Amino acid sequence: MAAPLHIVCPHCDAVNRVPSAKLPEQPVCGKCKRPLFGGHPVELNSGNFSRHIERNDIPVLVDFWAPWCGPCRMMAPAFTQAAQQLEPVMRLAKLNTEEAQELAARYNIRSIPTLALFRNGREITRQAGAMDAAGIVRWARGKS
């Protein structure tokens, strides 16, 4: 039997142990009892970014964006659609670079939107520029 996966709750940031076979069965958080996957990107910030990147055993795709960025706002619905297609094998998350400037600087974000794919706490690849939902899904699946 496969080892359980650690999945960080998008609501309370608790780390849950979930058997991989149970991922498609809409698991809930052991702490807050809310769904671990809801088909929406998780809003990250300076306080919870490291926990989600380092403690999730599934890949985490982060959209580095800003509210003033037109292409970022245009891509937001596509990113949500991609979350609906990629969960539960991948977590999608958004980080507002205006509110978390230190993280944007740490990851050397020079243009937005930038998608960065993390696995086991490490960035494995990135892509700058807006994409449609199909492009996001195709790129993410091809890189994970």
Protein Blocks (a to p, Z undefined) as FASTA:
>chain_A
ZZddddddfklopacdddfklmmnopadfklopafbgoiacdddfklmmmmmmmpmbdcd
dddddfklmklmmmmmmmmmmmmmmpckbccddddfklmmmlmmmnopabdcdddddeeh
iafbdceddddfklmmmmmmmmZZ
